[in-house]
Structure formats: C-alpha cells, structure tokens
C-alpha cells in the first residue's frame, strides 16, 4: 500500500486541522492528542480538515463527544 505524501500540499499542516486550537503565533494545541503542536507540522493520521462538513468527518474525530 502506498502512503500519502501531504507535505506538497499547504493545506495538510496541523493548523488546518479541525482539532487544532491556536495558542500563539506558531504554536497551538491538538485537541485529539492533548499536546502542544506547531501549526506548520505535517498532519497526523487523525487529521480532519477544518473545512469538512460535520457529516463528512470521520467517526474517530467524533469520539470526544460524550453523552450523559
């Protein structure tokens, strides 16, 4: 299986992920991983575009929703 190379596309960096929350000019917080990341890092396998409608988002990205 061939792996995807996101590095050639400017939209596949942490800062373009739905789970990225900017905390400073260069750094942000990944809500999925619970860690500080840099916005220019290449995306991880949990990447969900900020511009993807909710109904197209993967089920994994919705796992943080808890019903009580």
C-alpha positions as CSV (number, residue, x, y, z in Angstrom):
1,X,0.0,0.0,0.0
2,X,1.4,3.4,-1.0
3,X,1.5,6.1,1.8
4,X,0.1,9.5,1.1
5,X,2.5,12.4,0.9
6,X,0.8,15.5,2.3
7,X,4.0,17.6,2.5
8,X,3.5,19.0,-1.0
9,X,0.1,20.5,-0.1
10,X,0.0,23.6,2.1
11,X,-3.4,22.6,3.5
12,X,-2.1,19.5,5.2
13,X,-0.5,21.0,8.3
14,X,-1.7,20.9,11.8
15,X,-3.0,24.5,11.7
16,X,-5.6,23.4,9.0
17,X,-7.0,20.6,11.2
18,X,-10.4,20.9,12.9
19,X,-8.8,19.8,16.2
20,X,-6.1,22.5,16.2
21,X,-6.5,25.4,18.6
22,X,-4.1,28.3,18.1
23,X,-2.4,29.4,21.4
24,X,0.3,31.6,19.9
25,X,1.7,32.8,16.6
26,X,3.4,29.5,15.9
27,X,2.1,27.0,18.4
28,X,-1.2,25.5,19.1
29,X,-3.0,22.7,21.0
30,X,-4.1,19.5,19.4
31,X,-7.4,18.6,21.0
32,X,-7.2,15.0,19.8
33,X,-3.8,14.2,21.2
34,X,-3.9,16.7,24.1
35,X,-0.4,18.1,23.3
36,X,1.2,21.3,22.1
37,X,2.0,21.2,18.4
38,X,3.4,23.7,15.8
39,X,1.0,24.8,13.1
40,X,3.5,24.0,10.3
41,X,4.0,20.4,11.3
42,X,2.8,17.8,8.8
43,X,-0.6,16.3,9.7
44,X,-1.0,13.0,11.6
45,X,-3.5,10.2,10.7
46,X,-6.2,11.9,12.9
47,X,-6.3,14.9,10.5
48,X,-9.8,16.2,9.7
49,X,-10.0,19.3,7.6
50,X,-11.4,22.4,9.2
51,X,-13.5,22.8,6.1
52,X,-15.0,19.4,6.1
53,X,-18.7,19.4,7.0
54,X,-19.7,17.5,10.2
55,X,-21.4,14.8,8.2
56,X,-18.2,14.1,6.3
57,X,-15.9,14.0,9.3
58,X,-14.6,10.6,10.3
59,X,-16.2,8.8,13.3
60,X,-12.8,8.8,15.1
61,X,-12.9,12.6,15.2
62,X,-16.3,12.5,17.0
63,X,-15.1,10.1,19.7
64,X,-14.5,13.0,22.1
65,X,-18.3,13.7,22.3
66,X,-19.8,12.1,25.4
67,X,-23.5,11.7,26.0
68,X,-24.6,11.6,29.6
